């Protein structure tokens, strides 16, 4: 199966956060790619990546960025594919600057935004978007949710039995 989700970030320092998106997509068996594409340092690379994403078969792009956090918005301006922004805690403002930058997109160029450093939710949201037309993936997502529920039930049972985990 071809790559369905592109995971990009402005610097390799963002990999510590963005790996979580790749991990959950791997767990859900969603083909994805990971790359470094800087909005400020490699604008031509950004243009090529975003403008060719649809023709390469990508269905969703996850873009992580800290500080000024232009990457998600710039990608969204160059494609009609859904873009999910992950604000990365990379400055003395603890990611608040990135969160506001990503969330404050002008009307007409949306970027879905998750919590600071929460690339796992970005991966899950990407999978859910794709699952609207992929019943097998939707079933894997149901299974994932059941596993979350079971973990909580197991912890509650351990608490009540005096065997906390």
Order of alpha helices (4+ residues) and beta strands (2+ residues): beta-alpha-beta-alpha-beta-alpha-beta-alpha-beta-alpha-alpha
